[in-house]
Amino acid sequence: MQSQDKSSQQQVSLQYDNIRLVDLFNIISRQTGYTFFYNNQSVNDQVKVNIHQDNITLEQVLERVLGTRGYGWELISGRIGVFKKEQAEKSEKKEHKDDLHTFSGIISMPDGTPLPGASISVVNGAAITRTNESGLFSFQVAAKDTVIRISYTGFKTEEVNVRTGAALHVTLQPLVTDLALVAVRSTGYQKIPRERATGSFAQVSNELLNRRTGPTILERLEGVANGVMFPNKDIPPYSNEAYVSVRGRSTILANAQPLIVVDNFPYVGDINLLNPNDVDNITILKDAAAASIWGAFSGNGVIVITTKKGKLRQPFKVQANMNLTVGAKPDLYYNKAFLPSPAFIDVEKYLFDKGFYDDDLTNNYSYPVVSPVVELLDKKRNGVISAADADAQINQLKQFDVRKDYEKYLYRNSVNQQYAVNMSAGGEHSGYMLSVGYDRNLSNKVGAATDRFTISNYSTFNFWDRAELSTGVSFVMNKYDVGYYDALIPNGGKSAYYPYARLADEQGKALDVQKDFRYSFISNLREEGLLDWTYRPLDEVRFADNIQRSYHIRLNPGLKVRIIKGLDAELRYQFEKQLSRKEEYYSIQTYATRNMINLFTQVVDGVVTHPVPVGGILQKNNGEVTGNNYRAQLNFNRDFGLRHSVSALAGLEQREIVTESSDQILYGYSKNTKTYSSALDYSRYYDAYMYLGPGGYIAPSGPLSRYNNEYISYYGNAAYTLNGKYILSGSARMDQSNIWGVNFNQKGVPLWSAGVSWDLSREQFYKWNLFPLLKLRATYGYNGNLDPTLFGKFVVSYLQNNTQVGLPAATIVSYPNPNLRWERSAMLNTGIDFEVRNGMLHGSIEYYRKKGTDLIGEQLMPLQSGVGIMKLNSADMKGGGVDVVLTTVNMNRQLGWVTDFLFSYNWDRITSYKFAVPLYTLPGTADGTGSRLFPNIGRPVYGVYSYRWAGLSAENGDPTGYLDGKISDEYDKILASNTDIIYNGPARPVIFGALRNTVSFKGITLSLNVTYKMGYYFRRSGISYSSLFYNWVGHQELFSRWQQPGDEKRTNVPSMIYPVNASRDRFYEYSEARVEKGDHIRLQDVRIAYSLNSARMKKAGTADIQLYLYANNLGLIWKANNAGLDPDFVVGYTAPRTVAIGCKVEF
């Protein structure tokens, strides 16, 4: 017996008969705090002891229990190593054989987390063993002293001199990269050591997540997770584009979002409510072997989020993170779809002289919107004012730029504040983590702000030596002040305000601008009973009262019971509920309320009545999502000697998601008294006042809706490891749901996967010292997907009484489709993991192929069915790509320098689609920017198509194209022809990734991240004379237009003609002349941090203080287009630059 710890004299009490030695070790651990490690072949289930001792020292117990049974033990720094005593072999032939000597220890990360599956080998020899789930190892060799090599992917390989009987504790250092810190991969059902994984994973550690600041968690994956892409930021919300995609597109029209899993269960609430400071790490499941355990929900990839938890045997620790982020105002001058006032007024004069506005100026029934310049020109023509006065006022208007008023009154610098504190501790039998957070975010839009409060607690309790109870509870309260909703458009067919509009005078007083009707008419309308009908945008901002409140609660208890060695059972449950309360209050001061009251005003024989009562209008929307998840699972993990290891699980789970919503409109509402009018006649049709509108019915409250989706799943997963170098894995799952059709065999879908891996570097014949690690992997399997908006049965929605006939009414939501079934996506993934000698370079290269079948697509139905087009399982597609992750350790001394390179190549192609549309419709519908998508067989889901361009006419500057291969300007025929449509390329990046450099010196760390997207195209905005003349939407291309013969050699912008030709404009808009390459390289962000972790601070109780500065959205380094456009922000404005300063403290 050897002891190097005085605390071995502490006393214990033990009264047990016929107890297994391994169970006795667990009991002693709970009484003393020591951890045992031993060789499973020496100390197994067959070794049992009897002991009856009270208040004796630990040393005496070990001597009596172990010494009498041929065991030795070593006690160092809270760990007890147990081993068989050395015995000399005797032979009658007196032949001498080398004694076997025992070596044992534990391998961990710097933070104390054990590293399961670490490889242990003798230098210049073969691998001996690997660590178990607790990071422990034990082996025997002949030599008393030897040098062992310890290796683990992503960590520095260590060579250690060991002596017989010594208990080792070896800490492996990461290769100066955040990715190395996540050594165990979570699928949501189990944790898999990196060394034993066959599937494809991308991991983001806590340190890498905290590299970026911001209120939402998913945005922190941008540029740091391989295979994960955030598409163009201009994608409209009504398109079927995912906010974030994993390995590209796997569906056409169905749900495209990846599955989000938080703490082992799918997250059904708003993921933006989750506090990023509560997240420990994120694992992205990319291939079938990794994601198929989630079955029919995993077709678009799975993002597994693990929140911070309390740990056993952990000292009390407090961590705090505070930061302040300030963002610039939006660059309103970036958008090219704006024409400065002088040019816009010149166009108005041109049109006025052509008589373009005459119909509007003489319209005495609908009084359409007319700009101030046109009003002045009309007064000048009619002699109401002199030419000099008109010209002077018009010249004055040329000096104004509405963007200046937008910038001054509607936008501001954004300010985001974030505060988070978490406390954790753990004893022998319990551990906890308590987290509290508060965020205050002021948007760059005046009046918009968010307040979020979060609190969560996760605890673990150990009962006896076989049961573990875990509990989790989190609560989020979020208040979002939306501010003004009005998009500030004049309506009346106008999509934007004239550029010389003014929102306020020199003193800041709100000014009237045109809205819905001609201002000269509406401003002089003073009929008794009418409310002020003028529109002042700044008053709308001032009186905006739109609040959205969200409440989210999540309960997550679990129980794990050990049955026998290596086998345990667990029960888990999660309850999740999100409540949303949205109130939009339009007071009598707001234009929307005044306009509605006025339009419904009735004047009969001089008597004025208001069917819509004079007062405010309150619109309320209540939403509720409730999720119940139940899971029962068996887990088996066991090593059989040094050669065989089996890990398996099997279980079943049930999910129920109930979604409810209701809408209510209260008229004549008083916010002070909380009263409203109920005496409204919703069944009567009202003519609009002076027939200024189409008339109609008073909108009633909306219907109540409730959707109940239920799922039941059976699943299994197993992996077998031989000699630590051959791994065979497989999984199977059956999902069933109540939302599908009536055919029983279509209600469920069986999905499976299989995988193999071979650690070539562990073979005896492997002698390639340049690559000490070389591992091959391959997987194949099926994932699933669904479209929650489709039903197999006939579904109707009952409404309130029809306002026109006063009878009950219903609308058809879904036509019967008994053959509706789940989408299926097959994926083949092959990969190689490698490490160069001395750890200077390590990474992985993966190649994958995907094939989607039974995808949701549109299909024409027979006329006698009464249905034109239905969504059926009628489409197929395929795809594939390459993922590369490389990490180089360029310098690793006092000055450290690490480079992380992410590269992804992804393509997709539609192979079958039943609803074939004419090719001439593709230029305006195939790039995913519209509400409808018309795919094209043989091309990507999203593609850029255009009409073939032949340049401008030298005679008149008309745009020309091709019709049946010949140059033509017959625009109507070109737009209806299929012969000269060009496929320019994919509308989404085919190649994307990032290059991140991290330099460290003493306590200073500088990190710089560059992202890139390549191989795709976009359509830039441009001049449309129809939009300019009719909708007031200009474009700076006007300055580059053709004006005289010869200009066709320098420009592709058509001449301005009158009358306008809408087909001519559409041809130019969707011609190849407006298509640009989207390739670009971006300086995404820079972070600099300084850590104050001196010995003096540690003595004062402060483990670390880190000060950091972070800058985001820094701009483009290079772009392929010459139009001055950021391909991620083709319209609108780019994401403003932000700068954050923060502090992290750990006690």
Secondary structure, 3 states (H helix, E strand, C coil): CEECCHHHHCEEEEEEEEEEHHHHHHHHHHHHCCEEEECCCCCCCCCEEEEEEEEEEHHHHHHHHHHHHCEEEEEECCEEEEEECCCCCCCCCCCCCCCCEEEEEEEECCCCCECCCCEEEECCCCEEEECCCCCEEEEEECCCEEEEEEECCCECCEEEEEECCCEEEEECCECCCHHHHCCEEECCCCEEEHHHCCCCEEEECHHHHCCCCCCCCHHHHCCCCCCEECCCCCCCCCCCCCCCEECCCCCCCCCCCCEEEECCEECCCCHHHCCHHHEEEEEEECCHHHHHHHHHHCCCCEEEEEECCCCCCEEEEEEEEEEEEEECCCCCCCCCCCCCHHHHHHHHHHHHHCCCCHHHHCCCCCCCCCCHHHHHHHHHHCCCCCHHHHHHHHHHHCCCCHHHHHHHHHECCEEEEEEEEEEEEECCCEEEEEEEEEEEEECCECCCEEEEEEEEEEEEEEECCCEEEEEEEEEEEEEEECCCCCCCCCECCECCCCCCCCCECCCCCECCECCCCCHHHHCCCCCCCCCCCCECHHHHHHHCEEEEEEEEEEECCEEEEEEECCEEEEEEEEEEEEEEEEEEEECCCCHHHHHHHHHCCEEECCEEECCCCCCEEEEEEEEEEEEEEEEEEEEEEEEECCCEEEEEEEEEEEEEEEEEEEEEEEEEEECCCCEEECCCCCCCCECCHHHCCCCECCCCCCCCEEEEEEEEEEEEEEEEEECCCEEEEEEEEEEEECCCCCCHHHCEEEEEEEEEEEEHHHCCCCCCCCCCEEEEEEEEEEEEECCCCCCCCCEEEEECCCCCCCCCEEEEEECCCCCCCCEEEEEEEEEEEEECHHHCEEEEEEEEEEEEEEEEEEEECCHHHCCCEEEEEEEEEEEEEEEEEEEEEEEECCEEEEEEEEEEEEEEEEEEECCCCCHHHHHHCCCCCCCCCCCCCCCCCCEEEEECEEEECCCCCCEEEEECCEEECCHHHHHCCCCCEEEEEECCCCEEEEEEEEEEECCEEEEEEEEEEECCEEECCCCCHHHHHHHCCCCHHHHHCCCCCCHHHCCCCCCCCCCCCHHHHHHHHCEHHHEEECCEEEEEEEEEEEEECCHHHHHCCCCEEEEEEEEEEEEEEEECCCCCCECCECCCCCCCCEEEEEEEEEC
